[in-house]
């Protein structure tokens, strides 16, 4: 083989290798852009889910920027169950669409065990859970005296004295839970408080040190 042929062969090999490297970099940019678009679309649709912050566009922008991309289009209308986001990243563009299935969230709403609860409390808490769209849940409702006794015994061990324990657990026979007039809420308790005010529900928080504890209004007087 002549030196010219060898040189030409080497040139072709080097050229193909350079083209492959360029193609690899292009594919990497496209993959990074698609990742950013996926993240932005998912973040946007999450704002329509229970507990969301209700600003899909802002969330999409934030997650795109976290992936070093820029949002060029966001079809993210508040209240929609589908969001589509297009991004640009280092010469590559990508689009992603995310869909929220409300039916998949429905079981979270109807999670109240109404056993032993005062009917007025049951109605108020049910309205609250529905309005909260799964962001609020009931952690503890009605308790038997046996259950309250167990909690009281655990509190005595934990806090060391009846006086200290009483700050966190009511002694058996004195708990509003035993009377079916109280519930402990979990999830977004701040949202629960706002919804109670907005809906005019007969619920209130009588214990400053237990912001999760809600009782039927007027139950103490």
C-alpha positions as CSV (number, residue, x, y, z in Angstrom):
1,X,0.0,0.0,0.0
2,X,1.4,3.4,-1.0
3,X,2.0,6.2,1.6
4,X,-0.7,8.2,-0.1
5,X,-3.2,5.4,0.3
6,X,-2.2,4.9,4.0
7,X,-2.5,8.7,4.6
8,X,-6.0,8.7,2.9
9,X,-7.1,5.8,4.9
10,X,-6.0,7.4,8.2
11,X,-7.7,10.7,7.1
12,X,-11.0,8.8,6.5
13,X,-10.7,7.0,9.8
14,X,-10.0,10.2,11.7
15,X,-12.9,11.9,9.9
16,X,-15.4,9.2,10.8
17,X,-14.2,9.2,14.4
18,X,-14.7,13.0,14.6
19,X,-18.2,12.7,13.0
20,X,-19.1,10.0,15.5
21,X,-18.0,12.2,18.4
22,X,-20.0,15.1,17.1
23,X,-23.1,12.8,16.7
24,X,-22.5,11.6,20.3
25,X,-22.4,15.2,21.6
26,X,-25.6,16.0,19.7
27,X,-27.4,13.0,21.1
28,X,-26.3,13.9,24.6
29,X,-27.6,17.5,24.2
30,X,-30.9,16.1,22.9
31,X,-31.1,13.7,25.8
32,X,-30.4,16.4,28.3
33,X,-33.0,18.7,26.7
34,X,-35.6,15.9,26.8
35,X,-34.8,15.3,30.5
36,X,-35.3,18.9,31.3
37,X,-38.6,19.0,29.4
38,X,-39.8,15.9,31.1
39,X,-39.0,17.3,34.5
40,X,-40.6,20.7,33.7
41,X,-43.8,19.1,32.5
42,X,-44.1,16.8,35.5
43,X,-43.4,19.7,37.9
44,X,-46.1,21.7,36.1
45,X,-48.8,19.1,36.3
46,X,-47.9,18.4,39.9
47,X,-49.2,21.9,40.7
48,X,-52.7,20.6,39.8
49,X,-52.4,17.7,42.2
50,X,-53.4,17.8,45.8
51,X,-51.0,19.9,47.8
52,X,-49.7,21.7,44.7
53,X,-48.7,25.4,44.8
54,X,-51.1,26.4,42.1
55,X,-48.5,28.0,39.7
56,X,-47.7,25.5,37.0
57,X,-45.7,27.8,34.8
58,X,-43.4,29.0,37.6
59,X,-42.8,25.4,38.6
60,X,-42.0,24.4,35.0
61,X,-39.5,27.2,34.7
62,X,-37.8,26.3,38.0
63,X,-37.3,22.7,37.1
64,X,-36.2,23.5,33.5
65,X,-33.5,25.9,35.0
66,X,-32.4,23.2,37.5
67,X,-31.6,21.1,34.4
68,X,-29.8,24.1,32.7
69,X,-32.6,24.6,30.2
70,X,-34.9,27.5,29.3
71,X,-38.7,27.2,28.8
72,X,-39.7,28.5,25.4
73,X,-43.4,27.4,25.6
74,X,-45.6,26.3,28.5
75,X,-49.2,25.2,27.8
76,X,-49.8,25.1,31.5
77,X,-53.3,26.6,32.3
78,X,-54.2,26.5,35.9
79,X,-56.7,23.8,36.6
80,X,-55.8,21.7,33.5
81,X,-54.9,18.0,34.0
82,X,-52.4,18.0,31.2
83,X,-49.3,20.2,30.8
84,X,-47.0,20.6,27.8
85,X,-43.6,22.2,28.0
86,X,-41.0,23.0,25.4
87,X,-37.4,23.8,26.4
88,X,-34.2,24.9,24.8
89,X,-30.8,23.7,26.0
90,X,-27.4,24.3,24.3
91,X,-28.7,24.2,20.8
92,X,-31.2,21.3,21.3
93,X,-35.0,21.6,21.7
94,X,-37.4,19.2,23.3
95,X,-41.1,18.9,24.2
96,X,-42.8,16.9,26.9
97,X,-46.4,16.4,28.0
98,X,-47.5,15.2,31.4
99,X,-51.0,14.1,32.3
100,X,-52.7,14.0,35.8
101,X,-55.4,11.3,36.2
102,X,-57.9,12.7,38.8
103,X,-59.4,9.2,39.1
104,X,-56.2,7.9,40.5
105,X,-56.4,10.4,43.3
106,X,-60.0,9.9,44.2
107,X,-59.5,7.2,46.9
108,X,-57.4,9.7,48.9
109,X,-60.4,12.0,49.4
110,X,-62.8,9.5,50.8
111,X,-60.6,8.3,53.7
112,X,-62.7,9.2,56.8
113,X,-63.5,6.5,59.3
114,X,-66.6,8.0,60.7
115,X,-67.1,5.3,63.4
116,X,-67.9,7.0,66.7
117,X,-67.8,10.6,65.5
118,X,-70.5,13.1,66.2
119,X,-72.6,13.4,63.0
120,X,-71.9,17.2,62.9
121,X,-68.2,16.6,63.1
122,X,-68.4,13.9,60.5
123,X,-70.1,16.2,58.0
124,X,-67.7,19.0,58.6
125,X,-64.6,16.8,58.2
126,X,-66.0,15.1,55.1
127,X,-66.5,18.5,53.5
128,X,-62.9,19.4,54.5
129,X,-61.4,16.3,53.0
130,X,-63.2,16.7,49.7
131,X,-62.2,20.4,49.5
132,X,-58.6,19.4,50.3
133,X,-58.5,17.0,47.3
134,X,-56.3,14.5,49.2
135,X,-53.9,17.0,50.6
136,X,-55.6,16.7,54.1
137,X,-56.2,13.4,55.9
138,X,-57.4,12.2,59.2
139,X,-54.7,10.6,61.4
140,X,-56.9,9.9,64.4
141,X,-60.6,10.2,65.0
142,X,-62.7,8.5,67.6
143,X,-60.9,6.6,70.3
144,X,-62.0,4.0,72.8
145,X,-61.2,4.4,76.4
146,X,-58.8,1.5,76.2
147,X,-56.9,3.2,73.3
148,X,-56.8,6.5,75.2
149,X,-55.5,4.6,78.3
150,X,-52.7,3.1,76.2
151,X,-51.7,6.5,74.8
152,X,-51.8,8.0,78.4
153,X,-49.5,5.2,79.7
154,X,-47.1,5.8,76.9
155,X,-47.1,9.5,77.6
156,X,-46.4,8.9,81.3
157,X,-43.3,6.9,80.4
158,X,-42.2,9.4,77.8
159,X,-42.7,12.6,79.7
160,X,-42.1,11.3,83.3
161,X,-45.1,12.8,85.1
162,X,-48.8,13.3,84.8
163,X,-48.4,17.1,84.6
164,X,-46.0,16.9,81.7
165,X,-47.9,14.1,79.9
166,X,-51.2,16.1,80.2
167,X,-49.6,18.7,77.9
168,X,-49.8,16.2,75.0
169,X,-52.3,13.4,75.9
170,X,-55.5,13.8,77.8
171,X,-56.1,11.3,80.6
172,X,-58.6,8.5,79.9
173,X,-62.1,9.7,80.3
174,X,-61.3,13.3,79.5
175,X,-60.3,13.2,75.8
176,X,-62.6,14.8,73.2
177,X,-61.6,11.9,70.9
178,X,-63.4,9.5,73.3
179,X,-66.6,11.6,72.9
180,X,-66.3,11.6,69.1
181,X,-65.8,15.4,69.1
182,X,-62.2,15.7,67.9
183,X,-59.9,14.6,65.0
184,X,-56.2,14.8,64.5
185,X,-55.4,15.9,60.9
186,X,-52.3,15.1,58.8
187,X,-50.9,16.3,55.5
188,X,-51.3,20.0,54.8
189,X,-52.7,21.3,58.1
190,X,-52.2,24.9,57.0
191,X,-54.4,24.3,54.0
192,X,-57.0,22.6,56.3
193,X,-57.1,25.7,58.5
194,X,-57.6,28.0,55.4
195,X,-60.4,25.8,54.0
196,X,-62.2,25.7,57.4
197,X,-62.3,29.5,57.3
198,X,-63.3,29.7,53.6
199,X,-66.0,27.1,53.9
200,X,-67.2,28.3,57.3
201,X,-66.9,24.8,58.8
202,X,-67.7,24.4,62.5
203,X,-64.1,23.3,63.4
204,X,-61.5,25.0,65.6
205,X,-58.1,24.4,67.1
206,X,-58.3,24.8,70.9
207,X,-54.7,23.6,71.7
208,X,-51.9,25.9,70.8
209,X,-49.3,23.2,71.1
210,X,-51.2,20.7,68.9
211,X,-52.0,22.5,65.6
212,X,-53.1,19.2,64.1
213,X,-55.9,18.8,66.7
214,X,-59.4,20.0,65.6
215,X,-62.6,19.9,67.5
216,X,-66.3,20.6,66.8
217,X,-66.9,24.2,67.5
218,X,-68.7,24.8,70.8
219,X,-67.9,21.3,72.1
220,X,-66.1,22.7,75.1
221,X,-68.9,25.1,76.2
